[in-house]
């Protein structure tokens, strides 16, 4: 399982109710069910990945996360997860406000566009950066926005939700292993992970 998913899994309490938005092939949901007794649900747009989830015995809907998330009653879940998907969302403020209604807490992770290799590549070449975490050219990327750790902190204040916990991580080329970054995280982290909650 990817290193960022390992961190996310460590933040989730056993026996929780979890919704994973953009759950992919279900690696996180499967791990949480098998190791923490979590009651997990997922929403995924890509049909082949939904099939993978169902073959693993996971409860996953195929659909658009922005549309499907509003169908759940308030307070249905303990955690709603948006892992490496925020940069592909058209209305991130609306989505986060929606999922903080149906979940007590949210977990958001994304590639950090402020990593030093990204900065250096843009400075040295003048081209839109391509990296292991952001592997697409500008014209074929599913990412419609680029986010830094500092951007997300400011976004939390602007939109009006609390950051309860955060981790900046630096991963290997396959994202399977990594380490938590505490010194200059906005410069040195490849990903940011944030546990968020509603303002009281």
C-alpha positions in Angstrom: 0.0 0.0 0.0 1.2 3.5 -0.8 3.0 5.3 2.0 0.5 8.1 2.2 -2.3 5.5 2.6 -0.3 3.9 5.4 -0.3 7.3 7.2 -4.0 7.8 6.6 -4.8 4.3 7.9 -2.9 5.0 11.1 -5.2 8.0 11.8 -8.4 6.1 11.6 -9.9 4.6 14.7 -10.9 0.9 14.7 -14.6 0.0 14.0 -15.1 3.4 12.3 -17.5 4.2 9.5 -15.5 5.4 6.5 -16.3 6.8 3.0 -13.4 6.9 0.5 -13.9 9.3 -2.3 -12.0 8.3 -5.5 -11.0 5.0 -3.8 -9.3 3.5 -6.8 -8.8 -0.2 -6.6 -9.8 -0.2 -2.9 -6.3 -0.7 -1.3 -7.1 1.5 1.7 -10.6 0.3 2.2 -9.5 -3.3 2.0 -6.7 -2.7 4.5 -9.0 -0.9 6.9 -11.6 -3.6 6.8 -9.1 -6.4 7.3 -6.9 -4.7 10.0 -9.2 -2.3 11.8 -12.7 -3.7 11.4 -13.8 -0.6 9.6 -17.2 -0.4 7.9 -16.1 1.1 4.6 -17.8 2.5 1.5 -16.2 4.0 -1.6 -17.1 6.1 -4.6 -15.0 5.7 -7.8 -15.5 7.0 -11.3 -13.4 4.4 -13.3 -15.4 1.3 -14.0 -12.4 -1.1 -14.0 -11.4 0.1 -10.6 -14.9 -0.4 -9.2 -14.8 -3.9 -10.5 -11.5 -4.5 -8.7 -13.2 -3.3 -5.5 -16.2 -5.5 -5.9 -14.0 -8.5 -6.6 -12.3 -7.8 -3.2 -15.8 -7.7 -1.5 -15.8 -4.0 -1.0 -19.0 -1.8 -1.2 -18.2 0.8 -3.9 -20.4 2.9 -6.1 -19.5 4.0 -9.6 -20.1 7.7 -10.0 -19.0 11.3 -9.7 -17.9 12.1 -6.1 -19.3 15.6 -6.3 -22.8 14.2 -7.1 -22.8 11.1 -5.0 -21.6 12.6 -1.8 -24.7 14.7 -1.4 -26.9 11.6 -1.2 -25.8 10.6 2.2 -27.5 11.9 5.4 -25.5 14.2 7.7 -23.3 12.5 10.2 -23.3 9.1 8.4 -19.5 8.6 8.6 -16.7 9.0 11.1 -14.2 9.8 8.3 -14.5 10.9 4.7 -11.2 10.4 2.8 -10.1 12.3 -0.3 -6.7 10.9 -1.2 -4.7 12.4 -4.1 -7.9 13.6 -5.7 -8.3 17.2 -4.5 -6.2 18.5 -7.4 -8.7 17.0 -9.9 -11.9 18.6 -8.3 -13.6 21.5 -10.0 -15.2 23.0 -6.8 -13.0 21.9 -3.9 -14.6 24.2 -1.3 -18.1 22.8 -2.1 -16.9 19.2 -2.0 -15.1 19.7 1.4 -18.1 21.4 2.9 -20.3 18.6 1.7 -18.2 15.8 3.0 -17.7 17.5 6.4 -21.5 17.4 6.7 -21.7 13.7 6.2 -18.5 12.9 8.1 -17.3 13.9 11.5 -13.8 14.4 10.1 -12.1 14.4 6.7 -8.7 13.3 5.5 -7.3 15.0 2.5 -4.0 14.3 0.7 -2.4 15.7 -2.4 0.9 16.1 -4.2 2.9 19.1 -3.0 3.6 21.4 -6.0 6.1 23.4 -3.9 8.6 20.5 -3.6 12.1 21.7 -4.4 12.5 19.4 -7.4 9.4 20.9 -9.0 10.6 24.4 -8.3 14.1 23.6 -9.7 12.6 22.0 -12.8 10.5 25.0 -13.6 13.3 27.4 -13.0 15.9 25.4 -15.0 13.9 24.3 -18.0 11.0 26.8 -18.2 8.6 23.9 -18.9 5.7 22.8 -16.8 7.2 20.4 -14.3 6.7 16.6 -14.6 7.6 14.4 -11.6 6.8 10.9 -10.2 4.0 12.5 -8.1 2.8 14.7 -11.0 3.6 12.5 -14.0 1.6 14.2 -16.7 2.4 16.8 -19.3 0.4 20.0 -19.1 -1.9 19.0 -22.0 -2.9 15.5 -20.8 -3.1 15.9 -17.0 -6.2 15.1 -15.1 -5.0 17.7 -12.5 -6.9 21.0 -13.0 -5.1 22.8 -10.1 -1.8 22.6 -8.4 -1.6 22.8 -4.6 1.1 23.5 -2.0 1.0 22.8 1.7 0.8 26.5 2.4 -2.0 26.9 -0.1 -4.1 24.3 1.7 -3.5 25.9 5.1 -4.7 29.3 3.7 -7.6 27.5 2.0 -8.7 26.1 5.4 -8.9 29.6 6.8 -10.7 31.0 3.7 -13.3 28.2 3.5 -13.7 27.8 7.2 -12.7 24.4 8.5 -10.1 23.3 11.1 -6.9 21.4 10.4 -6.8 19.0 13.3 -3.6 17.2 12.3 -1.2 17.2 9.4 1.8 15.2 8.0 4.2 16.2 5.3 5.8 13.2 3.7 8.6 12.5 1.3 8.2 9.2 -0.7 10.3 7.0 -2.9 9.8 6.7 -6.6 7.0 4.1 -6.3 5.4 5.9 -3.3 5.6 2.6 -1.3 8.0 3.9 1.3 8.8 7.3 2.7 9.4 9.4 5.8 7.6 12.2 7.6 9.2 15.6 6.9 9.3 18.2 9.8 12.0 20.6 8.6 10.9 22.9 5.8 8.0 20.7 4.8 6.6 23.0 2.1 10.0 22.7 0.3 10.9 19.1 1.0 7.6 17.1 1.1 6.3 15.3 -1.9 2.8 15.0 -0.4 0.7 16.6 2.3 -1.9 14.8 4.4 -4.4 16.7 6.5 -7.0 15.6 9.0 -9.8 18.3 9.0 -13.0 19.0 10.8 -15.8 21.6 10.8 -15.5 24.9 12.6 -17.6 24.9 15.8 
